[in-house]
Amino acid sequence: MINTLNESSLHKALKTFYAVQFSAQEEVKVGRWICDLETSDGGIVEIQNKNVGALKEKIQGLLELKRRVTIVHPIITQKTIETRRQDGSLVSKRKSPKKENLYSELKEFTSIAELLPNKNLTLLLPEITIVEKRVQCAEPVQAKNGRRRFKKAWQKTGKALLTIGGSYKLSGKKDWLALLPSKALAGQKTREKKSDSSPKKGAATSAIQEPFCAATVRDAFIAEQKKEAAPYANLLLWILRKAGLIKRIPHEGRAYFYEIKKSRPSD
């Protein structure tokens, strides 16, 4: 099979799963690229666990070929770390305190932000649980990718898929703008067509009030019981601006304020 020599067990498991889900053929050449999956109607599916930016040239090329492209990027909601000795015997098994969520994974899409509104590009983000496998070393060593600041007495040997849960699907401008919080904040000026009056404190509307800044978005997430999203308010606004979905507007003070760009009739 083409292009699978260095394929990780997690990548392979996800590819096998989605090949069945999409009734797709694996490892298909399209143009000058080898694609993970091709569906019966010509759609392309790429599985990318990390470094989505590495796909940018490939995704741009496929979109120029008028192909519909789906990027599958898993969200690891639970990770069990399993460490073994060189002989395979178990040293320890524990759950990692780190948990990813939809908003924490936005960092993976900064390099392709300008492509995100494309109607032929879909992001599918399944929530998964995995086992990260490690092998104990006789002495501290550097990671294989050279990223460790301090050497450690173990090396990662792979990741194994345990379960696949629900998925987030982001496709087009409306889905990306829907990541903004929807709860109105006290003191903000509403631009709803039905009323020119400011909303009452805590009143909910169908869209965040404009103009908004990172602080108001963060507060709105907290008000909506989405505390996991609050730390990523700046990142979300950066991506939406880079994607051309919101624009920065003149405003007094040090904070940057934004409003949603008006769609053209052709959009």
Disulfide bonds with the S-S distance in Angstrom:
none
